Amino acid sequence: MLVKGHKPTKYHPWTYQSWNAIQKGKENFWDYYRFQAKKEGISAEGLLRLEWIIFYYTVGKRKVAPTAKHFGISRQGLHKWIKRFDKANAHCLEEQSKRPKNLRMWTVTQEEEKQIIALRRANMELGKKKLQILYKHQYNEHISTWKIERVIRKHKLFMQKKKKRVYTVGRAKQPRIRIHTVKEHLKKLGAGTVWHTDSILIWWYGQRRIIFTALEDKTKLGYARVYTTASSQNGADFLKRLRYVSANQLSVIHSDNGSEFAKTFSDTCKTLGIQQIFSRPHTPKDNPALEKFNHTVQREWLDFSEIGLDDIQEANKDLTEWLIKYNSIRPHQALDYLTPLDYASNIFKVSTMTPAKTPTCIKCYNSFPNGKCYDCSLAQT
């Protein structure tokens, strides 16, 4: 059986002898074809495609599906190279240029170019469609928007955007301490000193309600209070109540970058000697435990509350009863199923936050609007 292909010259002994052996059936044609392809400088991609073809004609028994599956290629792609393969030309397996045969030429005349430049410079704010209409009115000639766009690109006649002026009103912002930069330092502080705080916005039958929440860093003691607005004044009031509940141990408060934790809240922090640190913008993972506590407040208290948020004072009383349950009765998986108060007493030996005292303090101080209770010896008078 004769094999069609480009016959080597007689003056090359090895290839000529191989060719004669192929004609007599003593040599493998595909081994010879591999040699010729490498000799002609075929690229690595072309040699890989040659292996596809060899596998297709030998092991694959001229079946496209098993060949494509073996090499992990599409059948459509294999069909393309099988049709293109030519035994007389090893370069047929190389990628061909995809450049279009007919290129779009520059068809703008010098006169049109000058007129477009002048029109564009006089109307820098207009787009190509409006410039096309102005061109027709001014020069009584029709011109395509493509020509206008090409001239604008060629001469870079783009409108320069003005930089927005930045006005600084009031006092300059001080650099904020981010929690991810001081986490290792906070771990060294004692229990009850570091608290995380946040606010929950709830629309209650058309009325705006804000629940300020706080969580102690190590013992997971929780505290919350309902307000009508998320003002910094209400934030400051919540901070004072939180400091009382923590038995004046609060020294570091962590919050997000909301306005309720600025102005009056920041001034109160400075007055009470509390260090304020912040989360990174749009990074709730900086405060994951409190985010979970916010969800717990809504799911375990508000969803089951018969009082609701209609009356603020009644809502705070009902919330206080739930906080006592949360801190002294409800077991916490993160604390090895201890309550926060039991964990604080057993692990950290915090005497001022014992189960006998802290619930009473929360109940007394959170139930009265002005924070005064004459029935509890621990309340401020």
C-alpha positions, 0 to 999 in steps of 0.5 A: 500500500502506497502512502501519499506524502512529500517524498524526501530527497535521495541525498538524505540517507536516513529519511530516504531509507525510511521512505523506502521502508515505509513503501515496503511496509517495514517502517511506521509512517507516523514515526516518520511523520513525527520526525519530519514535523520536528525537523520542519520546526513545528510548534509544541501546539502543532505537535500536540495536534499531530498526536490527536491525528495519530491517535485518531487513525491508529488507536481510535480507529477513526472514531472521533468520540473516543479520541476527543474523550482521551485528550479532553477536547471537544469533538467539534475541535477535533473534526476541524483539525482532521479536515485540515490535516494534510499528509503532504504538509506538516504545517497544516496543524499550525494556527492560521492568522485570523486577521480579516482579509478586507480591512476597514480603511480610513475614509475621512477626507482632510476637509471633513477631518478639519471640519469635525475637529473645529465642530468638536472643539466648539462643542466639547460637551456634545456626543457624536450623534448631536455633532452629526446633526450640527455638522449637517446644519452647518456644512449642508453635508451628511456624515456618519457618526463613525467618522466623527468618532474616529476623528475624536479618537485620532486627535484625542478630543475628549472632554476633560472631567473637572475634579470635584472640589472637596469642602471640609466643614467643621473639625477635621476627622481624627484617625480612627483605631480599627479593631483588626489592628488591636485584637492581640492587645484586647485579648490581654485585657480583663473580663468586663472591660471590652464591649461591642455595641451596635444598633438595629433598625426596625420598622414597627407598623410604620414607626421607626424603632432602634434597638441599641445592643452590646455584648461583652467580649469574653463572657458574652454578657448581653445588654440592649435597650429600645429607643425611637431614633438612632441619634448620638444622644441616645447612643450616649445614654445607652453608653452610660447605662452600659457602663453602670451595668458593667460595674464601671469596668467598661474601658474599651467600646467597639462599634461600627462607623454609624453616626449614632456612635459619633458626636455626643457618643464620642464626647461621652467616651472622652468624658468617661475615659472610654477608648473608642475603636471601630470596625472597618467599613463594610466589614461585619466580620469584625463584629461577628458575635454581636451580629449573632446577638442582634439576630438572637434579640429579634428571633428569641425576644421580639418574635415572641414578645406580646408587648412589641415596640408600640410603647417604649417604656413597656418594651424596655421592661419586657426586654429587660426580663428577657435579658435576665433570662439570656444572661443567667438562665439560657445556656450558651454553646460557645461557653460550654453550655454555661450562662454568661454570668456562670462563666464570668463567675467560674472562669474569671472570678468577677465578683461585681458581676455575680448572678445574684447582683447583675440581673437585679442591676439590669432590671432596675437600671433598664426599666426606669427612663432616668436610670434611677431605682430606689428599691435596689441598693446598687442603683445610682441615686 
